[in-house]
Amino acid sequence: MHRMEQAKDSRFHPVSPAGNQQRRYGMKPKKPGPYILVYLLLVLLFIGFFVPAGLILTTDGILPFKYQRYQYHIGITSMVLALIFLVISIKFMIWGMRRMATNLDILFQDLGLSAEKYAADGRHFFGDMEGRRIDIYCKPVKNRRYFGDVKTVKYIGHALDIYVEGDVNTRSSIGLVREGEGIHGKIRAYMIKYLTEKFIDKFGGQLIKMNDPRYQDLEIYALDQVWTQAFLENEDVSGALLKLLGEDIRCIRQHVHVTPKAVHFTTLTNIRYLKPDIINLIVGNVTQIATTAESLKKATITSEATDQERNRGVAPE
């Protein structure tokens, strides 16, 4: 019995050769440190030389009289320095993106999955665990705002999407809708409701309520109401769901989608607060849901996977 429990606990902690090497040499996720400040300084230096260079080269008499004879040389020198700082800032940005990719690789290393580039600066981790295909996508989410001609970009977190294969052949969706405090809590609740209603518009079905008080703050969508109720009444499912939708995993806007061929967990998180053990906990619970859902009595009302769901190894919605 003890041996079986050990095997069960270790199924979500495979160690890849890369993971062994990283631990052997003490590799740890690198903190952002002064990276952003240095990058902004380089950009400001570029602007500080580029704008005056343009003015000097295009405007007569802009320099004091004694420097006017050197106007062309000063302008060219400033432009060259601006281009040098531009090249440095671009290389620094590329280095920073690679550094972020390394952080993500270290964060997910215990899963023993393969990794590849995803989007501009995200990562796609993929492979098989216990005979199930797993796809994990992680990329930064940025809020872009425009004030006239000025664009500001603010990092708001990393989008984390985890797909675990499961032959369920129906649909359900469970998300936390408790608003919380402030505008961010209201936005989170709105997004959960929007994502749930999107299922109804596209596939049919309905919103349902459970008598279990543990589900009172959840928005629940069901294509097959009878199957979804039995699914949520299962203790393995309810335990895994409450962990995924709770606060211990340091995520917000959590949502669990049961699709015909996979269970999909989606959330927004700040990777600086995540640890490998939290990632293992999340993946373990998503896998538990997929395994249990597949073992239940088959749904009466079924659904086919969309083209994008069948090709989730390319990109999630």
N, C-alpha and C positions, 0 to 999 in steps of 0.2 A: 504493500500500500504506500509506504513511504517512498519507494522507488518510483512508483507511478506518479506521485505528486511532484517529485523532482523532475521527471520527464515533462510533465505538463507545464511546470513553471519555466522550464528552459526552452520551450518550443519557440518563444518569441525573442530569444537572445542568441541567435547564431552569431559566430564570430568569423568575419572574413579575414583572409590573409592581410589585406590592407589594414583592417582594424587591429590585428595583432602588432603590425609594424608601428602603427600610430601610438599604441599604448606603450610599446617597448621603448620608444624614443620620447615618451612623455608629451606627445602632441595634444594640445588643448585648443578649443575654439579661441580665436584671436579677438580681443575686444576692439571696437571701433577706434577708441582712443582719440588722438587728434586728427584722424584721417580726414574727417569732414572739414575741419578748420583749415588744414593744409590745402585741401582741394579748393576751398573758397578763396584762400589767399592767392593761389595761383591764378584763379579766374579773375580776381580783382587786379592783379598785376598785369594780366593780359589786357584788360579793359583800360587800365591806367596808362598803358603805353600806346594801345591801338587808337583810342579816341584822339588824344593829342596829336599823334602822328598824322591822322587823317586831316585834322584841322590845319596843321603846319603845312602839309603838302598842298592843300587846296585853297588856303586863305592868305592873301598877300598882306604884309604888314602886321601879322599877328604877333611876331616876336619883337622885342626891343630893338631899336635901331642898330645897336652895335653887334647884334646877332643875326641881322637879316641876311648878311652875305653868306651865312652858314645855314640858312633856312632849309635848303634841300638836303644837306648832309644830316642835319638834326632830325628831319622828318624821316629819312630813310633808316637812320640808326634806331629811332623809336619804333618804326614798323618792324624791323628785324627782331628787336627785343620782344615785341608783342608776339610775333610768330613763334619765337623760341619758347615763351611762356605758354602759348597755346599748345604746342607739341608736348611740352612737359605735362600740362594739365590733362591732356588726352591720355598719355601713357600712364599717368597716375590714376586716372579713372579706370582704365583697363586693369591695372594692378589691383585696385580696390574691388572690382567685380570678381576677379579671380580669388581674392582673399575671402570674399563672401561665399563663393562656391566652396572653398576649402572648409569654411565654418559649417556649411550645410552638410558636406560630406562627413565631417567628424560627428555631427549631431546624429546622423542616420547610420553610422558605421556598424553599430551592433546588429542591425537587421540583416547584414550580409547581402544586400541587394546591389545590383549594378547601377551605375549613375551616368547620366548624360545631361548636356545642356538643354534647358527648356526656356523658351521665350528669350528675352534679351539678357536677363540676369537671374534666372531661376534654375532649378534643378529638377530632373525627373529620375526617380529611383524606381527600379522595376526588377521583378524576378518572381520566383516561386517559393512559398513557405508552406510546408505540410501539404503539398500538392495543389495549392491555390495560387493563382496569379495575383500579384499585388502591384499596383501602380500608385506611386506617391508623387505629387507635384507640389513644389514649394517655390513661390516667387514673391518679390516685394510688391506691395501695393502703395501707390503714391497718389496723393491728392494734388491735382493741378488747378491753380486759380489764376485768372488773368485780371490785372488792374490796368486797364488801358492797353498799352503795348508791353507791359511788364508781366512776365509769367513767374509765378512762385510754385515750387514743388516741395511738398511735405510728405515725409515717410509716415505712413499710418500703421504699418504692420506687414506681415507676410501672409499671403493666402495659402492655406494648407488643404489639399484635396487628397484623400486616401480612398482608393478603390480596392476592395477585396472580392475576389470571384465567388459567386454563389448562385446556383441554379434555382431561382425562386419563381420566376415567371409571373410575377405580379408586381404591384407597386404600392409603396407606402412612404410616408415622409413624417418625420418627427423633429420639431424644432422648439427651442426655448423662446417664449414670447414675453417674459417678465420684463417690463420696461426699465426698471432701475431708475437712477437719478440722472438728471441733466439731459441735454440734447442727444448725447451719444447713446444713452439708454433707449430713447424714443426711436432713434434711427435704427438701432439693432432690432427692436421689436417690429418696426415697419418692414425691415428686410426679411425677417423670418416669415411674416404674414404674406409678403409678396411672393417669396419663393414657394410657399405652400399653395397659394392660389394659382400659381403658374402651372402646377401639376394638374389642377382641376381643368383649367382652360385647355390644356394640351391633351390630356388622356381621359378625362371624365373622372368619376369618383366623387367623394364628398369628405367634408370635415366631420370628425367624430369626437365624442367625449367619452372618457373612461371614468368609471366610478372610483377607481383607485386614486386616493388623494396625492400620491406621488406624481401623478400626471396632470395635476390641475394647472400648472404653469406651462404646459406644452400645447403647441398647435399640432394636431394630428390629422394627416390626410390618409385616406384609405381608398384604394380602388376596389378592393374586396373587404367589406366591413367585417364579416365573420372571421376571415383569415387574420386580419390585422388585430382584432381583439384577442384572438388566441395567441398571436405572436407577442403582443404586449403583456399578456398575462403570464407568459413563460418567465420563470424566475431568472434563468440565465440571461435572457434578453433584457429584462427590466434592470437587473444589476449592471449590465454593461452599458445600457443607455444612460442610466443615472450618473455613471462615472464620466461618460463622454459629454454629457450636457451640464456637468457640475463645474465648480470653480477650481478644483484641484489641478486640472490639467492646464491652467493658465491660458485659456483661450476665450474668445468672445464670439458671438454670432454663430454658435454651433448648430449644425443641422445634420441629421442622418437621413439619407435617402435609400430606400430599398427599391432597387430596379430589377428588371427581369433576370439579369445575368451578373449582378454585383451589388454589394452594399457600399454606398458612397458616404463618407464623412467629410464635411466641408466646414472650415472655420477660418477665422482671422486671428493671428497671434503675433507676438513679438518674439522673435527667435532668441533674443538675449535672455529671456526668462525661461526658455525651454532647456531641458536636460535630456540626455539619451534615455534615462529611465522613464521620463514622461512620454517620450515618443514610443517606447516599447509598450507602455501602458495603453496608449491610444490605439496602436496597431493591434495589440492583443484583444482589446474589447471590440473593435470593428470586426476582427476575424471571428470572435465568439458569436457575434450577431449573425454573421454570414453562415457559420456552421450550423447554428440552431435553426435559423430560418429555412435552411435547405432540408433539415430533418423533419420539419412539421408536415402535417397533412397538406397536400397540394391545394392551392387556391382554386376556387370555382371560377372566379372572374380573372382571366389572365391577360397578359399584355406582351407584345413583342418588343425586343430591344430596338432602339433607334440606330441609325447608321453610326452616329457619334458614340453611342454607348458600346456598340460592337467594336469600335476602333479607339477605345479609351487609351490605348497605348500611344496614341498620337497626341491628343490634347483633350482636356475636359471642357465642358461647356462653361 
